[in-house]
Amino acid sequence: MTGDHESRSLAVTLKALASALIVGAAFGALTSLVNALATDNADLESRAATTSGWSPMEILTVLLDSGWAWAGLAVGTGWLVTRRRASLVHAAVAGAVALLAATAAYAIADTLPVDVPYP
């Protein structure tokens, strides 16, 4: 009976870590993509850009690049994957895995060329 319980516990832990990897990678890639779209679609040196205010993409970039958004990713992921009967250690590990995956995905996505035609 103990072996069956341990194997289920391991499966739940692996599922939680895989979920943290996916959530983190998606967040990092999305952040990089939004950054690329915001900077490629705005002529930040023009008079219109400096006097008309920020575009929605620029606002989204500032929100996703903020420290609280990345911290929220770790806390939110830890909470999501450990909602049921899991320790705080599991939550902390899931948050750290999400941040590592987000950082890796962000770095990889930043190296990809984004060809967005300027209007």
Backbone torsions as a table, in degrees:
resi	resn	phi	psi	omega
1	MET	NA	-36.9	-177.9
2	THR	-68.3	-38.5	179.6
3	GLY	-63.1	-38.9	178.9
4	ASP	-66.1	-41.6	178.9
5	HIS	-65.5	-40.5	179.6
6	GLU	-66.5	-39.5	179.9
7	SER	-68.4	-36.7	175.2
8	ARG	-66.3	-39.9	179.2
9	SER	-64.3	-40.8	177.2
10	LEU	-64.8	-41.3	178.8
11	ALA	-62.7	-40.9	178.3
12	VAL	-64.8	-42.2	179.7
13	THR	-63.8	-44.3	179.0
14	LEU	-65.4	-38.3	177.2
15	LYS	-64.1	-40.7	178.5
16	ALA	-64.6	-42.5	179.1
17	LEU	-67.1	-38.4	177.1
18	ALA	-64.8	-39.8	177.1
19	SER	-63.3	-41.8	178.8
20	ALA	-63.3	-39.7	177.1
21	LEU	-61.7	-45.3	-177.8
22	ILE	-66.4	-46.5	-179.9
23	VAL	-62.1	-45.6	-179.8
24	GLY	-63.8	-45.1	-179.9
25	ALA	-63.7	-39.9	178.6
26	ALA	-64.6	-42.5	179.4
27	PHE	-63.8	-45.4	-179.7
28	GLY	-63.9	-44.6	179.5
29	ALA	-65.9	-40.9	178.3
30	LEU	-63.1	-42.9	179.1
31	THR	-61.5	-44.5	179.0
32	SER	-64.3	-41.7	179.7
33	LEU	-64.3	-44.3	179.1
34	VAL	-63.3	-40.4	176.7
35	ASN	-60.1	-45.7	-178.6
36	ALA	-64.2	-42.8	180.0
37	LEU	-66.9	-38.4	-178.7
38	ALA	-68.3	-42.0	-178.1
39	THR	-79.4	-28.3	179.0
40	ASP	-78.3	-25.1	-177.0
41	ASN	-97.9	0.7	-178.3
42	ALA	-121.9	133.3	173.2
43	ASP	-93.8	87.9	-171.0
44	LEU	-69.5	-10.8	179.8
45	GLU	-96.4	-4.2	-177.9
46	SER	-80.9	160.9	178.3
47	ARG	-65.2	-38.6	-179.5
48	ALA	-62.5	-38.7	-179.0
49	ALA	-68.7	-32.1	-177.5
50	THR	-86.7	-15.9	-178.0
51	THR	-111.8	-18.2	-174.3
52	SER	-94.7	-4.8	-179.0
53	GLY	94.9	-176.6	-175.2
54	TRP	-89.3	149.6	174.4
55	SER	-82.3	162.1	177.4
56	PRO	-57.8	-35.0	179.1
57	MET	-66.7	-37.6	178.6
58	GLU	-67.0	-38.0	177.7
59	ILE	-65.4	-43.7	178.4
60	LEU	-62.7	-37.3	177.1
61	THR	-62.2	-45.1	-179.8
62	VAL	-63.3	-40.2	-179.9
63	LEU	-66.9	-44.5	-178.3
64	LEU	-72.8	-27.5	-179.3
65	ASP	-85.8	-3.7	-177.2
66	SER	-75.3	153.8	-179.2
67	GLY	-63.5	-35.3	-178.2
68	TRP	-68.2	-30.0	178.5
69	ALA	-68.1	-40.5	179.1
70	TRP	-70.8	-38.9	176.0
71	ALA	-65.5	-39.7	177.0
72	GLY	-63.1	-33.6	175.2
73	LEU	-59.4	-47.5	-178.4
74	ALA	-65.3	-46.7	-178.8
75	VAL	-66.4	-46.1	-179.5
76	GLY	-62.9	-41.6	178.4
77	THR	-65.7	-43.2	177.2
78	GLY	-58.9	-40.8	179.4
79	TRP	-69.2	-44.0	-177.3
80	LEU	-62.4	-43.2	-175.0
81	VAL	-82.9	-10.2	-178.5
82	THR	-125.3	30.7	-179.5
83	ARG	-61.6	-32.6	-176.4
84	ARG	-111.2	124.4	170.0
85	ARG	37.0	55.9	174.9
86	ALA	-132.5	157.4	-176.2
87	SER	-84.3	168.7	176.3
88	LEU	-66.9	-27.0	177.5
89	VAL	-64.1	-42.8	177.2
90	HIS	-60.7	-42.0	179.7
91	ALA	-64.0	-42.7	179.5
92	ALA	-65.1	-41.7	179.0
93	VAL	-65.8	-42.4	178.7
94	ALA	-62.6	-41.2	177.5
95	GLY	-63.4	-42.3	178.8
96	ALA	-65.9	-40.5	178.1
97	VAL	-63.4	-41.1	178.7
98	ALA	-62.5	-42.1	179.1
99	LEU	-66.8	-40.0	177.5
100	LEU	-64.6	-42.3	178.3
101	ALA	-66.0	-39.6	179.1
102	ALA	-64.4	-42.4	179.6
103	THR	-64.8	-42.9	178.8
104	ALA	-65.3	-44.7	-179.8
105	ALA	-65.4	-38.2	177.8
106	TYR	-62.3	-46.1	-179.1
107	ALA	-64.8	-41.5	179.7
108	ILE	-67.5	-44.9	-179.0
109	ALA	-65.7	-31.3	177.8
110	ASP	-68.4	-22.4	179.8
111	THR	-84.2	-15.1	-179.5
112	LEU	-79.4	138.9	178.1
113	PRO	-74.3	137.6	176.5
114	VAL	-117.6	111.3	179.8
115	ASP	-99.5	94.8	178.1
116	VAL	-112.8	120.6	-179.2
117	PRO	-68.0	134.6	178.4
118	TYR	-79.7	129.3	-176.0
119	PRO	-64.9	NA	NA
